[in-house]
Amino acid sequence: MNGVELFLLGRALMKIGEDAMPEPPGGADRHKGSTRLVLIAASDVAAHPGTTVGDIAGRTGLPQSQISTAVARLKEAGAITVAPDPADRRRVLISPAAEPSARVEQVRATTVDAALAAALGTDDPHRLREVTAALAVLARHLVP
């Protein structure tokens, strides 16, 4: 495998992951911005509690407007909390919610099985188990 093949595999895996996400309340058209942006913002907030929209944008390289939209979606879903920055009341500090919201629990409980079967073009249980096991090995070694 070369770098291009790995990059394309990564994009395919991201698409499968996005397809596996359950629809948000009110449907996907209710909110602007992609699932990908929301997940990037959520993972950054988890790694950097007490952060700001500007800090997230700086770390991720995404435009501040897209991060603001993702933060609004996460706040509505109950996945994060926002509080005024005591040092500068014009800013808000963003942190993961103390307890997972119903939406977070729903997303975490949803498997990739249907999206993976669609991507593979088969619902053969042996093939699905084989690919799922391979993904589990990759996740164990590569996901922090």
C-alpha positions in Angstrom: 0.0 0.0 0.0 1.3 3.5 -0.8 0.3 6.9 0.6 -2.3 7.5 -2.0 -4.0 4.2 -1.4 -4.0 4.8 2.3 -5.4 8.3 1.8 -8.2 7.0 -0.4 -8.9 4.2 2.1 -9.2 6.8 4.9 -11.7 8.8 2.8 -13.7 5.7 2.1 -13.8 4.9 5.9 -14.8 8.4 6.7 -17.7 8.1 4.3 -18.8 4.8 5.8 -18.6 6.4 9.3 -20.7 9.3 8.2 -23.3 7.0 6.6 -23.5 5.0 9.8 -24.4 8.1 11.9 -28.1 8.2 12.9 -30.1 11.2 11.6 -30.1 14.1 14.0 -33.5 15.1 15.5 -35.4 17.1 12.8 -33.4 15.5 10.0 -30.0 16.2 8.4 -31.3 19.3 6.5 -32.2 21.1 9.7 -28.6 22.0 10.4 -26.0 23.4 8.2 -22.6 21.8 8.2 -21.5 18.2 7.8 -21.3 15.4 10.3 -17.6 15.4 9.6 -17.2 18.9 11.0 -19.3 18.1 14.0 -17.2 15.1 14.8 -13.9 17.0 14.3 -15.2 19.8 16.7 -16.4 17.2 19.2 -13.1 15.4 19.3 -11.2 18.6 19.7 -13.4 19.7 22.6 -13.0 16.3 24.3 -9.2 16.7 24.0 -9.2 20.3 25.0 -11.9 21.0 27.6 -12.5 24.7 28.3 -11.6 25.7 24.8 -12.9 28.4 22.5 -14.3 28.5 19.0 -11.2 30.3 17.8 -8.9 27.8 19.5 -10.7 24.9 17.9 -10.5 26.6 14.5 -6.7 27.2 15.0 -6.0 23.6 15.9 -8.2 22.0 13.2 -7.5 24.5 10.4 -11.2 24.8 9.8 -12.9 28.2 9.3 -14.3 29.7 12.5 -17.8 30.0 11.0 -17.9 26.2 10.4 -16.7 25.5 13.9 -19.3 27.9 15.3 -22.0 25.9 13.4 -20.6 22.6 14.7 -20.5 23.9 18.3 -24.1 25.1 18.0 -25.2 21.6 16.8 -23.2 20.0 19.7 -24.8 22.3 22.2 -28.3 21.6 20.9 -27.5 17.9 21.2 -26.4 18.3 24.8 -22.9 17.0 23.9 -21.1 20.1 25.2 -21.6 22.9 27.6 -20.7 26.6 27.1 -19.9 29.1 29.8 -18.7 32.7 29.8 -14.9 33.0 30.1 -14.3 34.6 33.5 -11.2 36.4 32.1 -13.0 37.8 29.1 -16.8 37.8 29.3 -17.1 38.3 25.5 -15.8 34.7 24.9 -17.3 31.4 25.9 -15.5 28.3 27.0 -16.6 25.0 25.6 -16.3 21.7 27.4 -17.8 18.2 27.0 -21.0 17.7 28.9 -20.6 16.1 32.3 -23.0 13.3 31.3 -23.6 12.0 27.8 -26.8 13.3 26.3 -29.4 11.0 24.7 -28.1 12.0 21.3 -24.5 11.1 22.2 -25.7 7.8 23.6 -27.6 7.1 20.4 -24.6 7.9 18.2 -22.3 5.7 20.3 -24.8 2.8 20.3 -25.3 2.8 16.5 -23.1 0.2 14.7 -21.6 0.5 11.3 -23.0 -2.7 10.1 -25.6 -1.4 7.6 -23.3 1.3 6.2 -20.4 -1.2 5.9 -22.7 -3.7 4.1 -23.8 -1.0 1.7 -20.2 0.0 1.0 -19.1 -3.6 0.5 -22.2 -4.3 -1.7 -23.0 -7.4 0.3 -24.6 -8.5 3.5 -22.6 -11.7 3.7 -22.1 -12.2 7.4 -18.7 -13.8 7.0 -17.4 -11.0 4.9 -18.9 -8.4 7.3 -17.3 -10.1 10.3 -13.9 -10.2 8.5 -13.9 -6.5 7.6 -15.3 -5.5 11.0 -12.5 -7.5 12.7 -9.9 -5.8 10.5 -11.3 -2.4 11.4 -11.2 -3.3 15.0 -7.5 -4.1 14.7 -6.8 -0.8 12.9 -8.7 1.1 15.6 -6.8 -0.7 18.4 -3.5 0.3 16.9 -4.2 3.7 15.4 -6.9 5.5 17.4 -5.5 7.4 20.3 
